[in-house]
Amino acid sequence: MRFLLLMFLFHVIVIQQCCAMLHPIDFLALQAIRKTLNDLPGSNFFSSWDFTSDPCSFAGVYCAGDKVIALNLGDPRAGSPGLTGRLNPAIGKLSALAEFTVVPGRVFGALPESFSQLNNLRFLGVSRNFLSGRIPAGLGKLRRLQTLDLSFNQLTGNIPWAIGTLPALNNVILCHNHLSGSVPPFVSLRLTRLDLKHNALSGSLLPMSLPSSLQYLSMSSNQLTGPVDHLLTRLNRLNYLDLSINRFTGCIPGNLFRFPIANLQLQRNQFTGRIYPAGLVTIPVVDLSFNRFYGEISPLFSGVQILYMNNNRFMGQVPGIMVDRLLSANIHVLYLQHNFLTGIAINPAAEIPVRSSLCLQYNCMVLPVQTPCPLKAGKQKSRPTSQCGKWKG
């Protein structure tokens, strides 16, 4: 009996010595976290989590003094199997935690409400897993939070408005979930990336609801409505803009085409009006298709390399400079089908460069050249004359 007692005391002393560096609360929190998560087959991330040794030496655990300051769960190498299980509420006990991430895997269940206790948290990233339920409103208490990435999960409910009030946000990535409700205003003047695409968000965007610091804005594939012209006028630092597949209305400000944008996606909305760019458009990719724009096509779009203006109500002649740039292979894609255009000055014998595409069918003209069009453009070459006579823009 004395021998067993001595062995037990020795074991306790060893654990205390090995783990003396780590605060007891953090030690117990790591134990709880481990109990509700497991490696997927083929992963051995947790093989180093032996609680008879110093937890600060565990894979993914980073300490400062006696506290855990970063917890990166799972093998970050590309193609790693990841983890499964649930996130334990004990994570909220890691009071010094500044960074928390989980690699892509099969982690399911809700994001614990206890995350609201992590006052030092700057980076929260749990993407490409199976999180469900609502985004905890308590995340709005994390005044130091800079990056929030919960993308590619199964989250539902609204985006808590308190999150929009966080002053230090740089990146908000909530795409590919099932979020609904309206988009909250964001006040952080450090916010450069806002990605909300592929959700079920609705409502309109107020002119002052997003900061002018934004460089990347994607809200594609939602149910958003209303005008955005006054909002877009302010966002003059954008280098990527995707508002496609929504129900936005109203006109597009001409100065938008002067912003340093590399990719502009406005297709499949209900935008209307004439388009007057403020200068030569040098955005490489512009997609204005499937809207209700009308009037003549501005020759200022001749600086675009890939231009989709199909399925609108444009009329008049195709600008000659566009034809020249297409024939010189400076325009790679020029889709103008399904409009009310009446002519294009191009030699029927002209050869379209192999790497360039021109589609003109279903307009108010006899096609001077036969060029391949996408299958969804249909087989009809020209509009019925009855339609062309009535539409005046």
C-alpha angles and dihedrals in degrees: 000000000000089000092054091048092051091049091051092050090047090052092051092049091050092052092047091050094046094046099035090109094064126071111248093238092054090045092054091044091056090050091053092047090053093051094061099042132064139179117261113235108289095027124103099177094129094049090099094050097101107151092206086074134056109294089210086072093055119114109269095011118116123182139191113196108323096334135086109240101173133028118187108178120202136017107299095204114117113264095019113148095237129204139300133205134057135308108251119229087228087083085082089066092067092093097180095047111135099167132035125175138162121198119233110287141105103301106150141181130055129326101252117253087224090079085083088072093063097096093169096051113129103162126039116174124165105149134156096024133103103266112157138182126049131326103255111252087216090076084080087074093064098097094175096051111127104168127035113181117171096144127148098026135110100258119155138189127048132318103258109247090221089070089063090059095059106119101205102049116137102163131025113181114174100143126141099031133107098257119154139183127057130323110257120228113261117216103181111117087201095061109121103157128045116170117176101147124143100029133107098255118154142180129062135295118242118226093248098036096103128047122245089236091080116121100167121040124170124169098151123151101024133110099253120152143187134053124314102182096107091045095049093048089066098047096079096149095063117130095171127032127175119170095149127142099027134104100256116155139191131052134315118241114242094226090064088079091059094059118106091258120154096186126025117188116181100142128135100027133108098257114151143179135064121308119229111176114209091229143338108329111232098170104130096219124031123171116185096152127138097026135107101257115146142178128065122325111254116237086221087082089069090095092066117101099200113029128175114185097147125131097033133102102262116151141183128045127336104248112260093226089061090055091050093050092046092053090048090052093244089119109055100182126023112172113179101150123135098033133106098256115154104199152352126207102229132132109247087223093053116121117227109221113257093242094050130081129204125183121181106153125133096033131119096273143075104255110250092198133029111229132166115265130189114273092244089064088075130226101274110106101200139020120255109268090235090066093047094053094054102045114084100157 
